[in-house]
C-alpha cells in the first residue's frame, strides 16, 4: 500500500502504520534460496518462509516469536529440516519444515530465551537464557524428550552462541558487571562432548576492557574463527586460525565501524560466503551504512553499491549461490528485505511494503560544540505547508540509548510529522555511535549535560540557517531521550513550547538501585559511582527539579515497563498538574519499554499531534 500527500493533505497515522511491515531478522534456507524472516504484526512476532517461487507461508501459527533476554532479539534459526524459535513466554519451539510445519515445545516457559542455534547434525539447540538474576548458555535436544541443561555459566551475560561445522566446538561472547558489552566483551571457544553434550573445555580467545570483541563466526570450512574487535577509535575484523592460533586483521576500520552496540541479541553485521573465500560486511559511518566484501586470503576490499539504501543490518549470505540480503531502508522506504544477486539489487518481493512517493530529503547539519568538536544532526523539511506562512514549526528528537544513533532512513516519526507540516530534526549528540569511539565515550560521566548542551547548540545552528521557526520548537524523546527532554525543559524554560516524553528516565537514584540487570551498572559510565557520588545522582535527576518545569509536557508509558517504572511518569504528571502546568499522561496497559500494539501507537501519534497543534 503506497500513500502520498495529495494537495498537501497529511498522511493519516492509521494508513501509515497499516502500510508498514517491520522485519526483525532474516535467514536463507540451507538448500536453495528460500527466505525465512520474522516480522512484527500488531505487537506479535511472526515467522514466514518465502519459497523460491515467491509463495509465502506463515510458519509460526499462534506463536509470538520474540527473543526475551534483555531487550530481545535473536528470534530464530534455520537448519535443513527445522526452524527453532524463541517464544515470548520464554519457551523454545521447533517447527518441522518437512512434515506440515508441526510445532513442538523444546524447553519449558520458566526462563527468558534468545538466540537459538541448531547444531550441524540437527540434534541440538544452543540458546542464551536468563532465569532471575542468572544468565547462561543452555542446550536442549531437538527431539524434545529430555530436559534442557545449563552448558555455559559463570559470567554475568552471554551473547552470540555459534557452532563449529564439526559440531564438537562452540564459540560465544561473555562479559561481566560493571561493564556494558561494547566496553569489555570477550570471545571464548568451548569443546563439547558426551551423550548429553557437556562443556569439556573452554579457552579465552580475545577481548578485554576497551578492546571489546563480539559476533564470533566459524568459517564454513572450519579453519577460522572470525570476530569483530575494537581497535582504538574504530573496529577490526579479525581471523583466528584454529590450528596455529595466530590472529590477523583482514579489515581495519579507518573512519568506519563494523558493528553497532549489542543492545539486543542476535545482531549481525557480517557473514561468510559458503566457500569460505569471502566475508561480506557492513560499514557504519556518521549515521549511514554501506556494504563491502573482503577476500580472506588477500584482504582485498571491494565495495558493493546498495543505493538508494542508506542503512543496513542483519546481513545474510546464501549457502548455495552468491546472493546476499540485508534489512535495509532508504529515505522513502521503510526497513525491508533487500536482495543482491551479481552485484545488482533485485526487485522487492515483499507485499504491502511502505514506500513514500513524496518524502522529506534529509540534510546533514553539523556544528561546533564547546570543545570545538563537530556534532551531527539530520534535518527533514516539512512536506506540507503550515497554516501560517514563514518558517516551519519544528520537532527536535533526542534519540534513546543513549549509546545509539539516528540514521536518515525512513521512519514512522519523520514521515508522519513532516506530512503534518513540521520540520523534524534528529540530533546525534556527543555520545552517539558510528562517529568513532572517542565521540561515543564523550558522554562518560556527563549524561544530562553534554547532550543538553549539544541540543542548545543545534537550535542556534537551525536559527542561523533559517530552517525553523525559533518560537515554535518542541522537543521529543523516549527512555534516555526522555531524560534529556526533561533536563532541557528544566534548564531552559521557554526555549521549547512543549516536551514529549515516552517512558522517560527521571529518577537516577531509583534507576541505579532498581533497573534491570543488563543496565545495572550502566550508571557508572553515564553518571558516576552511586556509593561515593550519591549527590550527583540526586542533582542530575529531573525528578529533583520538577518545580522548574514551566512548559507543557505530554507523557507516555507502558504499564509493564521493567526498565523504567511507570511510577516515574506518574510522579511527573502529579507534580506538574498540582502547579497547573499543562500535562497529559497516557498509560498503555500491557506495554513494556516501548509500544508494539497498533491501537496504542495510533493513540500515541493522534494524542501527540493534538498536543502539538495546541501549544506550538
C-alpha positions in Angstrom: 0.0 0.0 0.0 1.5 3.3 -1.0 0.3 6.7 0.3 1.3 10.2 -0.7 0.3 13.7 0.1 -2.4 15.0 -2.2 -2.9 18.8 -2.2 -0.9 18.9 1.0 -3.2 16.5 2.7 -1.5 14.9 5.7 -1.0 11.2 5.9 -3.2 9.5 8.4 -1.4 7.6 11.1 -3.7 4.6 10.6 -2.9 4.3 6.9 0.8 4.8 7.6 1.0 2.1 10.3 -1.1 -0.3 8.3 1.3 0.0 5.3 4.4 -0.8 7.2 5.6 -4.4 7.7 8.5 -4.4 10.1 11.2 -7.1 9.6 13.3 -8.1 12.6 15.6 -10.8 11.2 16.3 -12.8 8.1 17.9 -16.1 7.1 18.4 -18.1 3.9 17.4 -21.8 3.8 20.2 -24.3 3.9 19.5 -25.5 0.4 18.0 -23.3 -2.3 17.3 -19.6 -1.9 14.1 -19.6 0.0 14.0 -16.9 2.7 12.8 -17.0 6.3 12.0 -13.8 8.2 10.4 -12.6 11.4 8.1 -9.6 11.3 6.2 -7.7 13.9 2.4 -7.6 13.4 0.5 -5.6 16.0 2.9 -6.5 18.7 3.2 -10.2 17.7 6.3 -11.7 16.2 5.5 -14.0 13.2 7.8 -16.3 11.2 7.4 -16.6 7.5 9.0 -18.6 4.7 9.2 -17.2 1.1 9.9 -20.1 -1.3 12.0 -19.8 -4.5 8.7 -19.4 -6.4 7.6 -16.5 -4.3 5.0 -18.4 -2.4 4.8 -17.1 1.2 3.9 -19.4 4.2 3.3 -18.4 7.8 5.1 -21.0 9.9 4.7 -19.7 13.5 0.9 -20.1 13.6 -0.2 -18.7 17.1 3.3 -18.4 18.5 4.6 -15.0 19.4 8.1 -15.2 18.0 10.3 -13.0 20.2 13.6 -13.4 22.0 13.2 -12.3 25.6 16.7 -12.0 27.1 17.3 -8.3 27.9 15.9 -6.2 25.1 15.1 -9.2 23.0 16.5 -10.1 19.5 17.9 -13.5 18.4 14.4 -14.7 17.5 15.0 -17.8 15.4 17.4 -20.2 13.5 17.1 -22.5 10.5 18.5 -25.9 9.5 17.7 -28.2 6.6 14.6 -29.7 8.3 13.9 -27.4 11.3 13.2 -23.9 12.3 13.6 -23.1 16.0 12.2 -20.0 17.6 12.2 -18.2 20.9 8.7 -17.5 22.1 7.6 -14.5 24.2 6.7 -16.8 27.1 10.3 -18.0 27.3 10.0 -21.4 25.6 11.9 -22.6 22.6 9.8 -24.3 19.9 10.8 -26.3 16.9 8.9 -26.2 13.6 9.3 -29.2 11.4 9.8 -27.8 7.9 9.2 -31.2 6.1 6.1 -32.5 7.9 3.3 -30.0 7.7 5.1 -27.5 9.9 4.3 -29.4 13.1 5.2 -27.3 16.2 6.8 -28.9 19.3 7.9 -27.2 22.6 11.6 -28.0 23.4 12.0 -26.0 26.7 9.6 -25.1 29.5 8.5 -21.5 30.0 10.5 -20.9 33.2 13.3 -18.9 31.5 13.8 -16.0 29.1 15.5 -17.2 26.0 17.1 -15.8 22.8 19.5 -16.7 20.0 18.7 -20.4 19.5 21.3 -22.1 17.3 20.8 -25.6 15.7 23.9 -27.9 15.7 25.3 -29.0 12.3 23.8 -32.5 12.8 20.4 -31.1 13.7 20.3 -32.9 17.1 20.9 -30.0 19.5 20.0 -26.4 20.1 22.2 -23.8 21.9 20.5 -20.8 23.3 21.1 -17.9 25.6 18.8 -17.8 28.7 18.1 -15.7 31.7 16.5 -17.0 34.9 16.0 -14.5 37.6 19.5 -13.0 38.0 21.3 -15.8 36.3 22.4 -15.8 32.7 24.0 -18.6 30.7 24.0 -20.7 27.6 21.7 -23.7 27.7 21.4 -26.7 25.4 18.4 -28.9 24.5 17.9 -31.8 22.2 15.7 -31.3 19.1 13.7 -34.5 19.8 12.3 -32.8 22.9 12.3 -35.9 25.0 14.9 -34.7 27.6 15.1 -31.7 29.9 17.3 -28.8 28.8 20.6 -28.3 30.6 23.0 -25.5 31.5 26.0 -25.7 29.3 28.0 -22.5 30.0 27.5 -20.5 33.2 29.6 -18.2 35.5 29.6 -14.8 33.7 27.0 -12.1 34.1 26.0 -12.1 30.5 26.2 -14.1 27.3 25.6 -13.5 23.6 26.2 -14.8 20.1 26.5 -18.6 20.6 27.6 -20.4 17.5 28.6 -23.9 16.3 31.7 -25.1 14.6 30.9 -27.2 11.5 32.3 -30.3 13.3 29.6 -29.9 16.0 32.3 -30.5 18.7 33.2 -26.9 19.3 31.2 -23.8 20.1 32.0 -20.1 20.5 30.3 -17.3 22.4 30.6 -13.8 23.8 30.5 -13.1 27.5 31.1 -10.1 29.8 30.6 -9.1 33.4 29.4 -6.2 35.5 30.1 -3.4 35.8 30.6 -3.1 32.0 28.3 -3.0 29.0 29.1 -5.4 26.1 30.6 -2.6 24.0 33.1 -1.9 26.8 34.6 -5.3 27.7 33.0 -8.3 26.0 35.2 -11.4 25.4 35.2 -14.3 22.8 35.6 -17.8 24.1 35.7 -21.2 22.4 34.4 -24.4 24.1 34.7 -28.1 23.3 31.6 -30.1 23.9 31.0 -33.9 24.1 29.3 -36.7 25.8 25.9 -38.3 25.5 24.1 -35.2 26.8 26.7 -32.7 25.4 28.6 -31.1 28.3 31.2 -28.4 28.2 34.6 -30.2 28.4 36.9 -27.3 28.0 36.8 -23.6 27.3 39.5 -21.2 26.0 39.7 -17.4 26.1 40.4 -16.0 22.6 40.2 -12.3 22.6 38.5 -9.2 24.0 39.0 -7.1 27.1 38.3 -3.6 28.6 38.5 -1.0 25.8 39.1 -3.8 23.3 35.6 -5.5 23.3 35.1 -8.3 20.8 31.8 -9.8 19.6 30.0 -11.6 16.7 32.1 -14.8 16.6 31.5 -17.0 13.5 33.3 -20.1 12.3 34.2 -20.3 8.6 32.2 -22.9 6.7 35.4 -24.9 6.1 36.1 -24.9 9.8 39.6 -23.3 9.6 38.9 -19.9 11.1 37.1 -18.2 13.9 36.2 -14.6 12.9 35.0 -11.8 15.1 34.9 -8.0 15.4 37.2 -6.3 17.9 37.6 -2.7 18.9 41.0 -1.2 17.7 41.4 2.3 19.1 38.8 4.6 17.6 37.3 2.0 15.2 36.8 -1.7 14.7 38.8 -4.5 13.1 37.5 -7.8 11.5 39.8 -10.5 12.9 40.5 -14.0 11.8 41.8 -16.6 14.4 43.4 -19.7 12.9 42.1 -22.7 14.8 45.2 -24.8 14.1 48.0 -22.3 14.6 46.2 -19.9 17.0 47.5 -17.0 15.0 45.4 -13.8 14.6 45.2 -11.4 11.7 43.1 -8.4 11.0 41.7 -8.5 7.5 39.6 -5.4 7.7 41.0 -2.5 9.7 38.4 0.2 10.5 39.6 3.6 9.4 36.8 6.1 9.7 34.1 3.5 10.0 32.7 0.9 12.4 31.9 -2.7 11.7 29.2 -3.1 14.2 26.6 -1.4 16.3 26.3 -1.7 20.1 24.9 -5.0 21.4 21.6 -3.7 22.8 19.8 -6.8 21.5 20.7 -10.4 21.0 21.5 -11.8 17.5 22.8 -8.6 15.8 24.8 -9.5 12.7 26.8 -7.1 10.6 29.0 -9.5 8.6 28.8 -13.1 7.3 30.9 -15.7 5.5 30.4 -16.8 1.9 29.7 -20.5 1.7 33.1 -21.3 0.1 35.0 -19.6 2.9 36.8 -17.3 0.5 34.9 -14.1 1.2 33.3 -12.2 4.0 30.6 -9.7 3.4 30.3 -6.8 5.9 28.5 -3.6 6.7 30.4 -0.3 7.3 28.8 2.2 9.7 29.9 5.8 9.2 28.3 9.0 10.6 24.8 7.7 10.8 24.9 5.9 7.4 25.7 2.3 6.3 27.3 0.8 3.2 28.2 -2.8 2.1 31.6 -4.3 1.2 33.3 -7.6 0.9 36.8 -8.8 1.7 38.9 -11.6 0.3 40.1 -13.8 3.1 43.4 -14.7 1.5 44.5 -11.3 0.2 42.5 -8.9 2.5 41.4 -7.0 -0.7 38.3 -4.9 -0.2 35.6 -4.3 -2.7 32.6 -2.0 -2.2 29.1 -3.1 -3.2 26.6 -0.5 -4.3 23.4 -0.6 -2.3 21.9 2.7 -3.3 19.3 4.0 -2.7 19.5 2.2 0.7 21.4 4.2 3.3 21.0 1.9 6.3 21.6 -1.8 6.7 21.6 -4.6 9.3 21.3 -8.3 9.7 23.3 -9.3 6.6 22.8 -12.9 5.3 24.6 -14.8 2.6 23.1 -17.7 0.6 24.6 -21.1 1.2 24.1 -22.2 -2.4 24.7 -19.1 -4.6 26.4 -15.7 -4.5 23.2 -13.9 -3.4 23.2 -11.8 -0.3 20.5 -9.9 1.6 20.1 -7.5 4.4 17.4 -5.5 6.2 17.7 -2.0 4.7 15.9 1.3 4.5 16.2 4.3 2.1 14.9 7.8 2.5 11.5 6.8 1.2 11.3 3.1 2.1 10.9 1.5 5.5 13.1 -1.4 6.7 12.7 -4.3 4.3 14.5 -7.3 2.9 16.9 -6.2 0.2 18.4 -8.9 -2.1 21.5 -8.6 -4.2 22.5 -11.0 -6.9 25.5 -10.5 -9.2 26.0 -7.1 -7.6 22.6 -6.0 -8.6 19.6 -5.2 -6.3 16.7 -7.4 -7.1 13.1 -6.2 -7.3 11.4 -6.2 -3.9 9.1 -9.2 -3.4 7.5 -8.2 -0.1 3.8 -7.4 -0.2 2.4 -4.3 1.5 5.7 -2.7 2.0 5.6 1.1 2.5 7.2 3.5 0.1 6.7 7.2 0.3 6.2 8.8 -3.1 6.6 12.2 -1.6 9.3 12.3 1.1 11.4 14.8 3.0 15.0 14.9 1.7 17.4 14.9 4.8 20.1 17.4 5.2 23.0 16.8 7.5 23.6 19.6 9.9 27.0 20.0 11.6 28.1 22.5 14.2 30.8 23.0 16.8 30.4 22.2 20.4 32.1 24.0 23.4 35.2 21.8 23.0 35.3 22.6 19.2 34.3 19.0 18.3 31.9 18.6 15.4 28.3 17.5 16.3 25.9 16.0 13.9 22.1 16.1 13.2 19.7 15.3 10.4 17.2 17.9 9.3 14.0 16.9 7.4 11.9 19.8 5.9 8.1 19.7 6.2 6.2 18.2 3.3 3.0 20.2 3.9 2.7 24.0 4.1 1.8 25.0 7.7 -1.3 27.0 8.3 0.8 30.2 8.7 3.4 31.3 6.2 7.0 31.7 7.1 9.4 29.3 8.8 8.1 25.9 9.9 7.5 24.7 13.4 10.0 22.0 14.5 10.1 18.7 16.4 13.6 18.1 17.7 14.2 14.5 18.6 16.7 13.2 21.1 17.5 9.5 20.5 17.3 6.9 23.2 20.2 4.6 24.4 21.9 7.0 24.9 24.6 4.8 23.3 22.8 4.7 20.0 22.4 6.7 16.7 19.7 8.1 14.5 20.1 7.4 10.7 18.4 9.3 7.9 16.4 6.4 6.6 12.7 6.2 6.6 11.0 6.4 10.0 7.4 6.5 11.0 8.0 9.6 13.1 9.6 11.5 10.3 7.0 10.5 7.7 4.1 11.4 9.9 5.2 14.7 11.3 6.7 16.1 8.1 3.4 15.3 6.4 1.7 17.3 9.1 3.7 20.4 8.3 6.5 20.1 10.9 10.2 20.2 10.3 11.8 17.2 12.0 15.4 17.2 13.4 17.3 14.2 14.8 20.3 15.0 16.9 23.3 12.6 17.1 24.9 14.3 20.1 28.3 13.5 21.6 27.8 10.0 22.9 26.2 8.7 19.7 27.7 5.8 17.8 29.2 5.4 14.3 31.3 8.5 14.7 34.3 6.8 16.4 34.7 5.6 20.0 36.2 9.0 21.1 32.9 10.6 20.1 30.9 7.8 21.8 32.7 8.0 25.0 32.5 11.8 25.2 29.3 11.2 27.3 31.3 9.5 30.1 30.0 10.8 33.4 28.3 13.7 31.5 24.9 12.4 30.7 22.4 15.1 31.3 25.0 17.8 30.4 26.7 17.0 27.1 23.5 16.2 25.1 21.7 19.1 26.7 24.5 21.5 25.6 24.5 20.0 22.1 20.8 20.5 21.8 21.1 24.2 22.5 24.0 24.5 20.0 21.8 22.7 17.4 19.0 25.2 17.9 21.4 28.1 17.3 22.6 26.4 14.1 19.0 25.9 12.9 18.2 29.5 13.6 21.3 30.8 11.8 20.3 28.7 8.7 16.7 29.9 9.0 15.4 26.4 8.9 12.8 26.5 11.7 10.6 29.0 13.5 12.5 29.7 16.7 9.2 30.4 18.5 7.7 27.0 17.6 10.1 24.2 18.7 9.0 21.1 20.6 11.5 18.6 22.0 10.8 14.9 22.0 12.4 11.7 23.3 11.9 8.3 24.8 13.7 6.4 27.6 17.2 8.1 27.8 16.0 10.6 25.2 13.1 11.5 27.6 15.6 12.1 30.4 17.3 14.6 28.1 14.0 16.3 27.2 13.1 16.8 30.9 16.6 18.2 31.6 16.2 20.7 28.7 12.8 21.8 30.0 14.3 22.3 33.5 17.4 24.1 32.4 16.0 26.2 29.6 12.3 27.1 30.4 10.6 28.8 27.5 13.1 27.6 24.9 10.6 24.9 23.8 6.9 25.3 23.5 6.3 21.7 24.6 8.0 18.5 25.6 7.0 14.9 24.6 8.4 12.1 26.9 7.9 8.4 26.4 8.9 6.1 29.3 11.4 8.7 30.3 14.2 8.1 32.8 13.6 10.8 35.5 15.0 9.3 38.8 18.7 8.3 38.6 18.6 7.1 42.2 15.8 4.7 41.5 17.4 3.7 38.2 20.7 2.9 39.9 19.0 0.8 42.6 16.2 -1.0 40.7 16.7 -1.1 37.0 17.1 -4.5 35.2 20.3 -6.5 35.3 21.6 -5.6 31.8 21.9 -1.9 32.8 22.5 -2.3 36.5 25.9 -0.5 36.4 25.4 1.5 33.2 25.1 4.5 35.5 28.9 4.2 36.3 29.6 5.3 32.8 26.8 7.8 32.4 26.8 9.4 35.8 29.4 8.1 38.3 29.8 6.0 41.3 26.5 5.7 43.1 28.0 4.9 46.5 30.5 7.8 46.6 28.8 10.3 44.4 25.2 9.9 45.6 24.6 13.7 45.4 25.4 13.7 41.7 22.6 11.3 41.1 20.1 13.3 43.0 21.2 16.6 41.4 21.0 15.2 37.9 17.7 13.6 38.3 14.8 15.5 36.7 12.6 14.3 39.4 14.5 16.6 41.8 13.8 19.7 39.8 10.2 19.2 38.5 9.3 22.6 40.1 11.4 24.3 37.5 9.4 22.9 34.5 7.2 25.7 33.1 6.3 24.3 29.7 3.6 21.8 28.6 4.5 18.1 28.8 3.0 15.0 27.2 3.9 11.8 29.0 3.5 8.2 27.7 4.4 4.9 29.5 3.7 1.2 29.3 2.1 -0.4 32.4 4.6 -3.3 32.3 7.8 -1.4 31.8 10.6 -3.3 33.6 13.3 -0.8 32.6 11.8 2.5 33.8 9.0 2.2 36.3 5.7 3.9 35.2 5.6 5.4 38.6 8.2 7.9 37.4 5.9 9.3 34.7 3.0 9.3 37.2 5.1 11.4 39.7 5.9 13.9 36.9 2.3 14.2 36.0 1.2 14.6 39.6 3.7 17.3 40.2 3.0 19.4 37.1 -0.7 19.0 37.5 -0.6 20.4 41.0 1.1 23.5 39.7 -1.3 23.8 36.8 1.4 23.2 34.2 -0.4 21.7 31.1 0.4 18.0 31.2 -1.2 14.8 29.9 -0.3 11.1 30.8 -1.2 8.1 28.7 -0.5 4.7 30.5 -0.8 1.9 28.0 -1.9 -1.4 29.5 0.2 -4.5 28.6 3.0 -2.5 27.0 6.6 -2.5 28.2 9.6 -0.3 27.4 8.3 0.7 24.0 4.9 0.3 22.3 4.1 -2.6 20.0 0.3 -2.7 19.7 -1.1 -0.8 16.7 -4.0 0.7 18.7 -1.6 2.2 21.2 0.8 3.5 18.5 -2.2 5.1 16.8 -3.4 6.7 20.0 0.2 7.9 20.8 0.5 9.8 17.5 -3.0 11.1 17.5 -2.5 12.4 21.0 0.8 14.0 20.2 -0.4 15.8 17.1 -3.4 17.3 19.0 -1.0 18.3 21.8 1.5 20.0 19.4 -1.2 21.8 17.5 -2.5 23.2 20.7 0.8 24.5 22.1 3.0 25.3 19.0 
